[in-house]
């Protein structure tokens, strides 16, 4: 497995961390605005110690942009009603045989690429509307635009269904 896949955060992003069985994979419907509300935990958890991290969440959102990240994952920028959250489709080479929901994660990525095309390292505008489910993840990155101000993300995406857009 490549070195960029081996950190504690990377293992959580692929559901291959030691707490992966504590995650409720049946998604709870919510909004991006609601994901933006909780205060970020300090320090950023390196294990699944919060209820947010132990739950899959489902939102309806517009994918405003997407891009290929250096580790091979695809980053989606999701928007709805004035709020943003980022979501990730991990690289297949970072998923181990012990990654929980491996088939669902791979299927979500394959579905996105088949319908919306191969991502490039530069951000690509999109505008597609999706139902997306993913596991709660607290990012240590505090981005100033097009991201949840509290660092909330959906990593990994476990389900993605295009409603409008792409082919």
Buried (B, 14 or more C-beta within 10 A) or exposed (E): EEEBBEEEBBBBBBBBBEBBEEBEBEBEEBBBBBBBEBEBBEEBBBEBEBEBBBBBBBBBBBBBBBBBBEBBBBBBBBBBEEBBBBBBBBBBEBBEEEBBBBEBBBBBBEBBBEBBEEBEEEBBEBEBBBBBBBBBBBBEEEEEEBBBBBBBBBBBBBBBBBEEBBE
